[in-house]
């Protein structure tokens, strides 16, 4: 099970692109509202998404991966969610893949999970990631252990394919790239 967390202000392309790619690969992905007021979540550009489940329904023991899309307001919403912080810390202890893109790697940085780990994020937030102890890399997608980070909206497809590599195989990713003309 893959859980993709949405807070009001999430960057739509950073959520929907990896979601689409993973579902095309056959992954069971649930979108999760971290808002306390229902399943409807508003993206940074006014696109509304109805999440599959609320955060109270997440079963971290069944998780293969957690995904955090960025967007500055969305990232703040993720940071403010105490249930999400608990889920992330539990997943980390279990070695579950934790993926974050754009501003969202700063959520992991604030939790102290990226200390001495290679990571990337939206370039203007590199200083914040470095201050959290991460080894910032200016790359589209960075892997370190069970953490996967990516730069931003323009790297959303690369991020989605990288997640597919981790959950499935390079062959599945190559098949998807070909079928999607990527």
Secondary structure as UniProt FT lines:
FT   STRAND          2..6
FT   TURN            8..9
FT   HELIX           12..25
FT   STRAND          29..33
FT   STRAND          40..43
FT   TURN            44..45
FT   STRAND          48..50
FT   STRAND          53..54
FT   HELIX           55..57
FT   HELIX           60..62
FT   STRAND          65..68
FT   HELIX           72..80
FT   HELIX           82..94
FT   STRAND          97..101
FT   TURN            102..104
FT   HELIX           105..110
FT   TURN            111..116
FT   STRAND          118..119
FT   HELIX           123..125
FT   HELIX           126..131
FT   TURN            132..133
FT   STRAND          135..136
FT   STRAND          141..144
FT   TURN            145..146
FT   STRAND          147..150
FT   HELIX           153..155
FT   HELIX           156..167
FT   HELIX           170..179
FT   TURN            180..181
//
